[in-house]
Amino acid sequence: MTKLTKTTPEAPLRTAPQQTRGQDRVKLILEVAEDLLLSKGYEALSTNAIAAEAKISIGSLYHFFEDKVAILEALITRYNEAQFEMLKVVHADKNVSLEGYVGSLLTTLIKFSEGRPGLLIAFSHAVTASPKFEKMETEFTQKLTAMMGAYYRQRNSKLTEKKALLVAWTVIVMAEGFLLASYDSKRAVERYREVKKAIRRYLELYL
């Protein structure tokens, strides 16, 4: 029998699986939910539809998730965790050129976004559907800016922690703005070059 541990009240999961079987079940639920979001939209998404498509009992789904909003929140969490891990690799080398760093940062974000077609759909509905969404995103941004800020201080020891965090936040806003503006755009390459130039010149002020 799969051992389960209660999570905190803020967690999307009702119970967190500790063994492979339970982890695989949660992964399946999220993958099916993402597929249904893409094929039928959020309005048609339901716990019954997810359970039927995943070929699991509705009781098994409810064992992990309270409702479809909790599943949406878990998808957001998975997206954020995947993005953080990819960006952590980008910030592992403090000796890379500034040009190389900015290029790697943007191409990694593009790769992340293109590999997850359900990303924008999930986020657009979570804004209104999830009462936890704003807090989740605030905490993720804080985690990301802390990691990037520490990296910038490695490159320039004269940067204060406060300034490094502000620089990191500014870079995130610029990069994410580019992704949103260039989504499915024929001008993506042109915009990429301009945003890359803007971020590089901004970072030249501090790194």
Backbone as CSV, one residue per row, in Angstrom:
resi,resn,N_x,N_y,N_z,CA_x,CA_y,CA_z,C_x,C_y,C_z
1,MET,0.848,-1.203,0.000,0.000,0.000,0.000,0.880,1.249,0.000
2,THR,0.526,2.235,-0.807,1.332,3.442,-0.922,1.264,4.271,0.341
3,LYS,2.418,4.648,0.840,2.479,5.488,2.023,2.263,6.938,1.623
4,LEU,1.375,7.613,2.328,1.051,8.993,2.009,1.270,9.875,3.221
5,THR,1.704,11.089,2.944,1.946,12.059,4.009,1.115,13.296,3.763
6,LYS,0.478,13.809,4.787,-0.327,15.007,4.639,0.552,16.194,4.280
7,THR,0.058,17.025,3.394,0.787,18.217,3.020,0.254,19.394,3.804
8,THR,0.887,20.553,3.613,0.424,21.757,4.284,-0.868,22.228,3.649
9,PRO,-1.676,23.054,4.328,-2.935,23.522,3.782,-2.778,24.290,2.476
10,GLU,-1.585,24.896,2.244,-1.379,25.700,1.048,-1.043,24.859,-0.170
11,ALA,-0.692,23.591,0.020,-0.262,22.759,-1.092,-1.447,22.332,-1.946
12,PRO,-1.285,22.263,-3.283,-2.379,21.833,-4.151,-2.825,20.395,-3.870
13,LEU,-1.866,19.536,-3.483,-2.184,18.140,-3.221,-2.810,17.957,-1.840
14,ARG,-3.840,17.102,-1.774,-4.390,16.736,-0.472,-3.391,15.874,0.289
15,THR,-2.788,14.949,-0.426,-1.769,14.069,0.141,-0.606,13.969,-0.829
16,ALA,0.582,13.936,-0.302,1.777,13.870,-1.146,2.290,12.432,-1.205
17,PRO,2.308,11.824,-2.369,2.770,10.439,-2.489,4.262,10.316,-2.222
18,GLN,4.618,9.328,-1.445,6.024,9.109,-1.104,6.631,7.961,-1.898
19,GLN,5.799,7.144,-2.518,6.292,6.008,-3.275,5.986,6.191,-4.757
20,THR,6.667,5.404,-5.568,6.605,5.572,-7.020,5.190,5.450,-7.570
21,ARG,4.413,4.523,-7.073,3.067,4.301,-7.603,2.199,5.550,-7.452
22,GLY,2.247,6.132,-6.278,1.464,7.336,-6.045,1.973,8.516,-6.853
23,GLN,3.286,8.636,-6.962,3.880,9.723,-7.749,3.494,9.599,-9.221
24,ASP,3.497,8.370,-9.728,3.102,8.135,-11.115,1.638,8.482,-11.330
25,ARG,0.797,8.209,-10.333,-0.627,8.516,-10.452,-0.852,10.027,-10.521
26,VAL,-0.157,10.767,-9.680,-0.273,12.232,-9.706,0.228,12.777,-11.038
27,LYS,1.348,12.253,-11.510,1.905,12.693,-12.798,0.917,12.440,-13.924
28,LEU,0.271,11.280,-13.912,-0.717,10.933,-14.933,-1.898,11.908,-14.897
29,ILE,-2.391,12.202,-13.716,-3.528,13.125,-13.567,-3.181,14.490,-14.155
30,LEU,-1.983,14.975,-13.858,-1.581,16.290,-14.351,-1.370,16.285,-15.866
31,GLU,-0.811,15.219,-16.391,-0.609,15.135,-17.837,-1.937,15.073,-18.581
32,VAL,-2.878,14.318,-18.048,-4.200,14.230,-18.667,-4.908,15.582,-18.581
33,ALA,-4.814,16.226,-17.428,-5.444,17.542,-17.258,-4.874,18.547,-18.249
34,GLU,-3.577,18.519,-18.446,-2.939,19.426,-19.400,-3.425,19.145,-20.824
35,ASP,-3.524,17.875,-21.184,-4.012,17.509,-22.517,-5.451,17.978,-22.727
36,LEU,-6.291,17.824,-21.705,-7.685,18.240,-21.812,-7.809,19.762,-21.888
37,LEU,-6.927,20.456,-21.173,-6.917,21.919,-21.271,-6.668,22.363,-22.706
38,LEU,-5.744,21.689,-23.351,-5.388,22.045,-24.724,-6.471,21.654,-25.725
39,SER,-7.066,20.500,-25.518,-8.013,19.986,-26.508,-9.441,20.498,-26.315
40,LYS,-9.848,20.739,-25.056,-11.243,21.110,-24.800,-11.432,22.420,-24.048
41,GLY,-10.355,22.928,-23.445,-10.465,24.178,-22.713,-10.806,23.985,-21.246
42,TYR,-10.598,25.031,-20.467,-10.781,24.942,-19.021,-12.239,24.716,-18.630
43,GLU,-13.173,25.319,-19.359,-14.585,25.205,-19.013,-15.061,23.753,-19.091
44,ALA,-14.513,22.996,-20.027,-14.913,21.597,-20.196,-14.130,20.660,-19.276
45,LEU,-13.131,21.196,-18.604,-12.312,20.377,-17.716,-13.091,20.066,-16.440
46,SER,-13.054,18.807,-16.028,-13.718,18.404,-14.781,-12.957,17.227,-14.189
47,THR,-13.164,16.996,-12.905,-12.493,15.864,-12.265,-12.974,14.548,-12.868
48,ASN,-14.259,14.467,-13.217,-14.790,13.252,-13.833,-14.151,13.000,-15.198
49,ALA,-14.005,14.072,-15.991,-13.396,13.925,-17.308,-11.941,13.501,-17.192
50,ILE,-11.219,14.071,-16.234,-9.809,13.715,-16.032,-9.684,12.262,-15.605
51,ALA,-10.521,11.847,-14.650,-10.471,10.464,-14.167,-10.795,9.483,-15.285
52,ALA,-11.800,9.813,-16.092,-12.184,8.921,-17.185,-11.071,8.805,-18.223
53,GLU,-10.482,9.939,-18.581,-9.409,9.939,-19.584,-8.170,9.225,-19.059
54,ALA,-7.903,9.358,-17.757,-6.732,8.717,-17.148,-6.979,7.250,-16.813
55,LYS,-8.254,6.849,-16.939,-8.658,5.475,-16.632,-8.370,5.109,-15.173
56,ILE,-8.733,6.035,-14.296,-8.625,5.797,-12.857,-9.976,6.113,-12.222
57,SER,-10.190,5.655,-11.010,-11.448,5.941,-10.333,-11.463,7.392,-9.864
58,ILE,-12.652,7.959,-9.758,-12.770,9.328,-9.278,-12.280,9.424,-7.832
59,GLY,-12.454,8.341,-7.075,-11.973,8.314,-5.697,-10.462,8.421,-5.618
60,SER,-9.795,7.788,-6.579,-8.335,7.864,-6.623,-7.889,9.290,-6.904
61,LEU,-8.591,9.965,-7.797,-8.254,11.363,-8.097,-8.476,12.241,-6.870
62,TYR,-9.635,12.062,-6.213,-9.943,12.884,-5.040,-9.020,12.578,-3.862
63,HIS,-8.382,11.431,-3.914,-7.415,11.108,-2.856,-6.260,12.099,-2.871
64,PHE,-5.950,12.610,-4.067,-4.836,13.543,-4.207,-5.283,14.996,-4.384
65,PHE,-6.415,15.206,-5.039,-6.844,16.563,-5.368,-8.283,16.821,-4.931
66,GLU,-8.500,17.988,-4.379,-9.839,18.348,-3.894,-10.798,18.641,-5.034
67,ASP,-10.299,19.316,-6.077,-11.140,19.704,-7.212,-10.250,20.086,-8.385
68,LYS,-10.871,20.569,-9.458,-10.076,20.879,-10.647,-9.208,22.120,-10.445
69,VAL,-9.589,22.992,-9.538,-8.753,24.159,-9.238,-7.438,23.705,-8.599
70,ALA,-7.525,22.721,-7.715,-6.311,22.183,-7.085,-5.402,21.536,-8.129
71,ILE,-6.010,20.901,-9.118,-5.226,20.302,-10.205,-4.558,21.403,-11.024
72,LEU,-5.290,22.472,-11.272,-4.719,23.614,-11.997,-3.547,24.207,-11.219
73,GLU,-3.691,24.339,-9.912,-2.613,24.865,-9.070,-1.398,23.952,-9.098
74,ALA,-1.649,22.641,-9.113,-0.540,21.684,-9.181,0.187,21.786,-10.520
75,LEU,-0.558,22.043,-11.585,0.068,22.257,-12.889,0.964,23.489,-12.856
76,ILE,0.465,24.569,-12.260,1.248,25.800,-12.139,2.529,25.530,-11.353
77,THR,2.391,24.796,-10.260,3.562,24.463,-9.442,4.577,23.662,-10.241
78,ARG,4.088,22.722,-11.035,4.991,21.903,-11.851,5.695,22.744,-12.905
79,TYR,4.956,23.650,-13.538,5.576,24.555,-14.504,6.677,25.384,-13.844
80,ASN,6.372,25.948,-12.677,7.335,26.808,-11.985,8.583,26.039,-11.576
81,GLU,8.400,24.841,-11.078,9.545,24.032,-10.658,10.429,23.675,-11.849
82,ALA,9.795,23.352,-12.969,10.560,23.008,-14.177,11.331,24.223,-14.688
83,GLN,10.688,25.372,-14.670,11.361,26.593,-15.119,12.548,26.919,-14.211
84,PHE,12.363,26.774,-12.916,13.445,27.090,-11.981,14.653,26.183,-12.217
85,GLU,14.406,24.898,-12.416,15.506,23.961,-12.633,16.265,24.282,-13.914
86,MET,15.543,24.677,-14.958,16.203,25.034,-16.212,17.028,26.309,-16.058
87,LEU,16.490,27.287,-15.339,17.209,28.546,-15.152,18.379,28.391,-14.185
88,LYS,18.284,27.429,-13.299,19.397,27.184,-12.375,20.644,26.764,-13.144
89,VAL,20.457,26.017,-14.208,21.584,25.598,-15.055,22.216,26.814,-15.730
90,VAL,21.372,27.738,-16.189,21.863,28.957,-16.838,22.739,29.766,-15.890
91,HIS,22.403,29.755,-14.605,23.108,30.577,-13.627,24.204,29.817,-12.875
92,ALA,24.663,28.721,-13.459,25.708,27.924,-12.804,27.110,28.397,-13.145
93,ASP,27.259,29.114,-14.257,28.586,29.534,-14.722,28.730,31.055,-14.612
94,LYS,29.500,31.498,-13.636,29.672,32.939,-13.444,30.716,33.529,-14.395
95,ASN,31.439,32.673,-15.128,32.496,33.150,-16.016,32.049,33.298,-17.462
96,VAL,30.826,32.906,-17.772,30.335,33.059,-19.131,30.228,34.541,-19.467
97,SER,30.432,34.887,-20.728,30.329,36.289,-21.128,28.909,36.793,-20.901
98,LEU,28.771,38.092,-20.768,27.453,38.677,-20.570,26.558,38.402,-21.773
99,GLU,27.141,38.495,-22.957,26.405,38.192,-24.180,25.913,36.748,-24.169
100,GLY,26.786,35.855,-23.757,26.430,34.441,-23.691,25.375,34.167,-22.639
101,TYR,25.492,34.838,-21.502,24.525,34.654,-20.420,23.125,35.076,-20.846
102,VAL,23.004,36.271,-21.418,21.692,36.786,-21.809,21.084,35.909,-22.904
103,GLY,21.911,35.484,-23.849,21.417,34.601,-24.902,20.910,33.288,-24.337
104,SER,21.665,32.724,-23.398,21.268,31.468,-22.764,19.996,31.635,-21.950
105,LEU,19.882,32.751,-21.245,18.692,33.040,-20.450,17.436,33.066,-21.325
106,LEU,17.495,33.820,-22.415,16.329,33.973,-23.277,15.989,32.686,-24.027
107,THR,17.003,32.014,-24.555,16.726,30.784,-25.298,16.183,29.687,-24.378
108,THR,16.625,29.673,-23.130,16.104,28.706,-22.168,14.642,28.982,-21.870
109,LEU,14.294,30.249,-21.706,12.897,30.606,-21.457,12.021,30.286,-22.664
110,ILE,12.553,30.506,-23.864,11.802,30.179,-25.076,11.583,28.671,-25.162
111,LYS,12.637,27.915,-24.909,12.545,26.453,-24.941,11.538,25.958,-23.910
112,PHE,11.574,26.546,-22.731,10.643,26.161,-21.679,9.203,26.421,-22.113
113,SER,8.949,27.589,-22.658,7.601,27.974,-23.063,7.099,27.123,-24.235
114,GLU,7.946,26.922,-25.238,7.542,26.154,-26.412,7.282,24.685,-26.084
115,GLY,7.960,24.174,-25.077,7.785,22.775,-24.695,6.575,22.524,-23.831
116,ARG,5.867,23.592,-23.473,4.691,23.465,-22.605,3.542,24.295,-23.176
117,PRO,2.882,23.776,-24.195,1.822,24.532,-24.859,0.637,24.871,-23.969
118,GLY,0.465,24.135,-22.879,-0.657,24.423,-21.982,-0.364,25.503,-20.967
119,LEU,0.856,26.021,-20.994,1.309,26.982,-19.983,0.417,28.223,-19.913
120,LEU,0.244,28.910,-21.025,-0.524,30.149,-21.019,-1.984,29.919,-20.679
121,ILE,-2.542,28.803,-21.134,-3.934,28.485,-20.820,-4.103,28.286,-19.321
122,ALA,-3.207,27.522,-18.727,-3.286,27.258,-17.291,-3.151,28.538,-16.482
123,PHE,-2.178,29.358,-16.836,-1.954,30.591,-16.090,-3.113,31.571,-16.260
124,SER,-3.654,31.660,-17.474,-4.733,32.622,-17.721,-5.979,32.291,-16.915
125,HIS,-6.243,31.008,-16.702,-7.420,30.620,-15.918,-7.131,30.635,-14.417
126,ALA,-5.884,30.359,-14.050,-5.532,30.356,-12.620,-5.662,31.746,-12.014
127,VAL,-5.466,32.770,-12.823,-5.569,34.153,-12.333,-6.908,34.407,-11.654
128,THR,-7.978,33.900,-12.239,-9.315,34.128,-11.683,-9.852,32.928,-10.903
129,ALA,-9.421,31.722,-11.264,-9.985,30.519,-10.643,-9.358,30.171,-9.300
130,SER,-8.083,30.505,-9.121,-7.378,30.077,-7.914,-7.146,31.224,-6.927
131,PRO,-7.643,31.100,-5.704,-7.389,32.115,-4.688,-5.937,32.101,-4.198
132,LYS,-5.217,31.047,-4.529,-3.820,30.910,-4.102,-2.834,31.388,-5.153
133,PHE,-3.324,31.655,-6.359,-2.430,31.911,-7.488,-1.480,33.079,-7.235
134,GLU,-2.010,34.189,-6.758,-1.160,35.367,-6.551,-0.039,35.070,-5.562
135,LYS,-0.375,34.375,-4.479,0.647,34.026,-3.487,1.670,33.054,-4.079
136,MET,1.190,32.089,-4.847,2.090,31.125,-5.477,3.090,31.819,-6.387
137,GLU,2.597,32.758,-7.192,3.463,33.452,-8.122,4.421,34.407,-7.415
138,THR,3.948,35.033,-6.348,4.821,35.914,-5.573,5.976,35.128,-4.964
139,GLU,5.662,33.969,-4.406,6.694,33.134,-3.789,7.672,32.605,-4.835
140,PHE,7.160,32.244,-6.008,8.049,31.758,-7.058,8.976,32.866,-7.551
141,THR,8.422,34.060,-7.732,9.241,35.191,-8.176,10.324,35.506,-7.159
142,GLN,9.986,35.438,-5.879,10.970,35.677,-4.826,12.081,34.630,-4.865
143,LYS,11.709,33.391,-5.087,12.697,32.312,-5.173,13.618,32.507,-6.372
144,LEU,13.022,32.892,-7.496,13.797,33.083,-8.714,14.712,34.302,-8.615
145,THR,14.202,35.402,-8.092,15.032,36.600,-7.955,16.158,36.369,-6.956
146,ALA,15.922,35.579,-5.915,16.971,35.273,-4.937,18.107,34.500,-5.605
147,MET,17.761,33.517,-6.426,18.770,32.732,-7.127,19.552,33.589,-8.119
148,MET,18.822,34.397,-8.897,19.479,35.240,-9.887,20.277,36.355,-9.223
149,GLY,19.741,36.908,-8.149,20.448,37.964,-7.425,21.767,37.472,-6.851
150,ALA,21.759,36.265,-6.317,22.989,35.681,-5.781,24.018,35.487,-6.897
151,TYR,23.541,35.099,-8.066,24.428,34.921,-9.227,25.039,36.257,-9.637
152,TYR,24.252,37.304,-9.645,24.770,38.615,-10.038,25.805,39.123,-9.035
153,ARG,25.611,38.800,-7.786,26.596,39.207,-6.769,27.886,38.400,-6.894
154,GLN,27.793,37.187,-7.428,29.005,36.414,-7.708,29.811,37.083,-8.809
155,ARG,29.096,37.641,-9.774,29.769,38.304,-10.892,30.275,39.692,-10.508
156,ASN,29.615,40.332,-9.560,30.023,41.653,-9.099,29.830,41.732,-7.588
157,SER,30.889,41.529,-6.849,30.816,41.489,-5.386,30.450,42.841,-4.771
158,LYS,30.514,43.904,-5.566,30.180,45.232,-5.048,28.667,45.478,-4.999
159,LEU,27.914,44.631,-5.661,26.459,44.772,-5.633,25.921,44.438,-4.252
160,THR,25.057,45.281,-3.721,24.390,44.946,-2.468,23.315,43.908,-2.753
161,GLU,22.896,43.187,-1.737,21.849,42.180,-1.925,20.560,42.827,-2.431
162,LYS,20.228,43.981,-1.858,19.004,44.677,-2.260,19.053,45.069,-3.731
163,LYS,20.179,45.591,-4.170,20.303,46.010,-5.561,20.297,44.806,-6.501
164,ALA,20.965,43.746,-6.091,21.021,42.539,-6.926,19.629,41.959,-7.131
165,LEU,18.814,41.982,-6.090,17.442,41.481,-6.202,16.618,42.355,-7.147
166,LEU,16.842,43.659,-7.079,16.117,44.573,-7.964,16.529,44.361,-9.422
167,VAL,17.810,44.163,-9.638,18.309,43.909,-10.995,17.711,42.601,-11.524
168,ALA,17.697,41.571,-10.669,17.139,40.279,-11.077,15.658,40.414,-11.422
169,TRP,14.916,41.125,-10.599,13.485,41.330,-10.854,13.267,42.046,-12.183
170,THR,14.080,43.051,-12.450,13.952,43.812,-13.697,14.221,42.937,-14.907
171,VAL,15.235,42.103,-14.828,15.556,41.192,-15.928,14.415,40.210,-16.163
172,ILE,13.840,39.688,-15.080,12.713,38.753,-15.195,11.536,39.410,-15.897
173,VAL,11.224,40.634,-15.501,10.098,41.359,-16.108,10.344,41.578,-17.603
174,MET,11.547,41.955,-17.957,11.879,42.187,-19.370,11.795,40.891,-20.171
175,ALA,12.328,39.822,-19.621,12.346,38.543,-20.332,10.943,37.967,-20.470
176,GLU,10.156,38.012,-19.405,8.803,37.476,-19.466,7.913,38.326,-20.370
177,GLY,8.140,39.627,-20.377,7.395,40.493,-21.277,7.656,40.140,-22.725
178,PHE,8.902,39.810,-23.028,9.258,39.392,-24.385,8.530,38.113,-24.775
179,LEU,8.486,37.152,-23.849,7.824,35.885,-24.140,6.337,36.092,-24.432
180,LEU,5.692,36.903,-23.636,4.265,37.155,-23.837,4.005,37.896,-25.143
181,ALA,4.839,38.883,-25.436,4.647,39.686,-26.646,4.960,38.903,-27.909
182,SER,5.836,37.914,-27.805,6.290,37.194,-28.990,5.594,35.855,-29.184
183,TYR,4.637,35.536,-28.321,3.972,34.242,-28.428,3.230,34.123,-29.771
184,ASP,3.579,33.119,-30.545,2.987,32.900,-31.872,3.147,34.109,-32.789
185,SER,4.228,34.825,-32.642,4.435,36.020,-33.449,5.452,35.767,-34.551
186,LYS,5.169,36.293,-35.746,6.104,36.174,-36.857,7.307,37.094,-36.673
187,ARG,7.196,38.011,-35.709,8.286,38.947,-35.464,9.125,38.530,-34.252
188,ALA,9.034,37.280,-33.855,9.708,36.810,-32.648,11.227,36.966,-32.729
189,VAL,11.816,36.660,-33.895,13.270,36.752,-34.041,13.732,38.196,-33.888
190,GLU,13.031,39.085,-34.541,13.366,40.510,-34.452,13.244,41.012,-33.017
191,ARG,12.174,40.619,-32.364,11.962,41.044,-30.978,13.000,40.426,-30.044
192,TYR,13.362,39.178,-30.317,14.387,38.510,-29.520,15.689,39.304,-29.550
193,ARG,16.103,39.726,-30.722,17.364,40.469,-30.851,17.328,41.779,-30.071
194,GLU,16.194,42.483,-30.152,16.089,43.771,-29.476,16.047,43.613,-27.965
195,VAL,15.297,42.615,-27.489,15.209,42.395,-26.037,16.544,41.891,-25.499
196,LYS,17.208,41.031,-26.251,18.528,40.554,-25.839,19.492,41.730,-25.701
197,LYS,19.444,42.635,-26.658,20.298,43.821,-26.617,19.959,44.699,-25.412
198,ALA,18.654,44.868,-25.155,18.215,45.722,-24.043,18.648,45.145,-22.696
199,ILE,18.461,43.835,-22.515,18.847,43.207,-21.247,20.363,43.259,-21.064
200,ARG,21.102,42.978,-22.137,22.572,43.012,-22.033,23.058,44.401,-21.636
201,ARG,22.523,45.428,-22.297,22.962,46.793,-21.984,22.558,47.206,-20.574
202,TYR,21.405,46.726,-20.128,20.982,47.008,-18.754,21.937,46.351,-17.764
203,LEU,22.268,45.092,-18.003,23.145,44.368,-17.081,24.576,44.888,-17.104
204,GLU,24.985,45.503,-18.217,26.326,46.104,-18.285,26.507,47.210,-17.254
205,LEU,25.409,47.775,-16.787,25.479,48.819,-15.764,25.906,48.255,-14.403
206,TYR,25.711,46.939,-14.225,25.927,46.360,-12.900,26.896,45.170,-12.869
207,LEU,27.079,44.479,-13.990,27.906,43.270,-13.960,29.211,43.460,-14.735
